[in-house]
Amino acid sequence: MGSESPSCTVSQRILTDGRPVGYMVRDELGWSFLAGDETQEYVDDPANLALTSLTEMVAREPAIEPHLTAAVGTALVRTPTGFAVERGPEPTGSGEPAPGLHPEYPVATGVTALSPQWSVTLPHPMNRRLEDGSLVLWRPGVTAWLSLWNLRSGESPAACIERLSAQAPPHRFDVRRWRHGELQFVGYRVPEPTGPAAVPPLYGFAAGPTGYLAIAVYFDDEAALTEAGTILASAQSPAGADAGT
């Protein structure tokens, strides 16, 4: 994330081997493109996937462009005559939103995929939307902004967390750092210059072999701090999820 053109996840079968796009799916944070002959073992290896811009992908494969406005949850497969919808967006329910949630936005609940490599688990149902390349999750009194980034060339997850920690504001407090498997975490709070009644938000990062997740959670009541911390601590990436603590 973070470029002027939205980013997407692309299989090395396309980028390196020159295969055409055979399968495209849109999740919460954008599009993923596969050749269509990858095995599950292949896509589970982060080295076989890369982030690039949608502009680059359209230049490489113009046939995908008409489909890029499809809704989150849409999957398309290549046919002899173009791309056909294999799966449409998931229904948002019976029309009755969870209490307090906005009825015109989709709802995320439980394990929520951010990309093929990352997910978080939500303690409570939240509305979701994409804004400026970030996934925004919110419910009354709590708003979380999440975005995914690449590691720097040759950077380890631990070095990434060290770098991000060093860039944090000097007046941060309640700093906590921990490790879960191959994932490295840091979280801290920063007083906001919006008056003495403002509740300091939680900022945090989770870094793993597939890149890192940045999260900022704003809440109206100090009691929601536990929920904010739970969302950050729940971050999972397949490369680190089964490695143990």
N, C-alpha and C positions, 0 to 999 in steps of 0.2 A: 504494500500500500504506500501512499504518500506521494505519488507522482500526479501530474496534471491529468493524464489519461488514466482511467480506472485500470487496476491491475487484474490479472487472471492467472489461473494455475494451468500449466501446460505440460503434457507428458514429453519426456525426452525422445520418445518414438516420433514425435512431430518435429521438435526443435533440432534434434541431432540426426535422427535417421531419415528425416524428410518425408515421413508418412503424412497423408492428408488427415484432416480432422474427420473422425468417424463417429464421435459421440461427444455431445456437449450438454452440460448440466449447470443450472444456476442455483447456487445456495445462498446463504445469508450475506456473504461478503463478495459475491460476484460469480463469474463464470469459470468453469473448469473444462478443459479440452483434452480429449484422449483420442488416440488413433483407433481404439476399439478392440485391439488384439492384446492388450495388456492383461496380465494375470493379476490376481489380488496381491500376490507376493511382490509383484513389480511395483504396483502403486503404493504399497505400504512402505517402500524404501524411499525416504525423502530425497535421495540423490537422483531419483528418476523423475522428479517433478521440479518445475521451476516457476518463478513468478515473472511475468512479462506484462506489457501494456496491451490493452484491447486494440489500440491503434496499430500496434505491431502485428497483432493476430489478424486484423482485418486486411492489412496490406499483404500478409502471407496467404490468407484464405478469404477472399471477398464474399464467398457464399454464406459465411456465417453472419454477415452484417444485418440482413433483414430480420434475424431472429433475436437480436441482442436486447430488444425491449420486452421479451417474454418475462412473465412473472417469476418470482422466486419459487423454486420447487419444480420448474419445468426442465425436462430432459428431452433431447432430440437425438435421433439416430440418422446417419446418412443412408439414403436410398439411391437407386440409380437415377432418380429424377430430382434429387435435392435432399433436404432434411425434413423428416417427419417427426411429429410429437410422439415420443414413447410414453411420457408421463407428464401429466399436467400438474399445476400447483395443488398442494394439499388443501382440502376445504377448511375454512376457518371455523367450522362448527355449525351449530343450529341457528346462528344469528344472535344468540344470547351471549354477550361477552361475560368474562369473569367479573365479579363485583368490582366496580371502580375502574375497570379498563375501558379504553376507547373502542367503541364498536366498529369503527371504520378502519382499524389497523389489525393486521394479523397478530396472533398471540403465540408467544414462545413459552414452553413449559418443560420442566425437567431437563434432560440432556439436550443441549442446543448446539448443533454443528455450526462452526464458524467457517470451516474450510474442510477439504479432505484430510487435513492434518490436525486440526484443533477443534476442541469443543469445551463448553463450560456447562455446569449444572446449576439451574436456577431453583432456589428454595421456594419461590412463589411465581405464579404465572405473570408474565410481563408483555406489554405490547412491544412490537419491534418495527424498526424502519431503517433504511439506509440513508445516511446523510454525510456528504463530503467524504465518501470512501470509508466511513466507519459504520459499524452496526450500533444502533441506539436501542437499548432495552429500557423500558420504563413502566412504572406503575405509580399510583399516587404516593408521593413523598420520596420516591427513589428513582434515579436515572443513572444508567451506566452507559458509557461510551467505550467501545472495544475496537481495536484495529490491529492488523497483523503486519509484521515487517520482516525483512530478511536480515540475517546476521551479516556482519561485515565479512569480507573475504578472509578466511582462515581463523575467524573468531570462534571461540568456544562459548557455550552457554554461560559458563561462570564468568568469562571475561566480558561478555555482553552485559551481565547484571552489574559487574563492577563499573563498567562505563556508564550505564544508565543511572546507577546510584550516585556516581560522581557528578552527574549533571543535574541532580535534584536540587531544589532550592535550599539554601543553607538554614532556613528557619523551619525546616520539616521537623516533625516529631513522631513519636510512636513508630520508629523504624523497626521493621522486622524482616529478617532474611532467613529462608529455609530452602531445603532441597527435598524433592520427591522423585526417586529414580534418577533419570537423566535430566529432569526438569529443575531449573534453578528459579527461585522466586525472591522478590523483594516487594514490600509494601510500606507505605508511609502516609502520613497526613500532613496537610499544609493549611495553615489558617488563611482564609480568603479575605481580601480587603473589602468586605461588604458590610461591615458593622459587627458589633460585639455579639449580636444574636445569631449570626451565621454559624452553622455547624460545619467544621472543617471536613472536606471531602477526603476520600481514600484514593490514593494513586498506587498503581502497582504494575509489575511486569512479571511475566513467566517466560523463560527462555529455554529452548531445547534445540536438538539438532535440526529441526525443520524451520527455525526462525524464532521470533518472539512475539508475544501478545502484550499489548499495552492496554491498560484499563483505567478509567477514571469513574468513580462512583460518587454521585452527589445525593445527599439525603437531608431531609428536613428535621429529623429527630435523631438524637444520639443513639436511641435504641436500635436503629437500623444499621449501626456499624457492624454488628455480627453478620447480618445478611450480606453486606458489601464484602466483608472479608471472606465469607463462604464462597461467593462467586469467584473471587480471585483464586482462592485455594483449590477450587474445583477444576481449574484448567487442566486439560489432558491433551496429550499428543501421542499418537500410537508408538512412536519411537521410544517414549519414556514411560508409557503408562504401565508396562508390565515389569519394569526393572526393579520394583520394590523401593523401600524407603532407605 
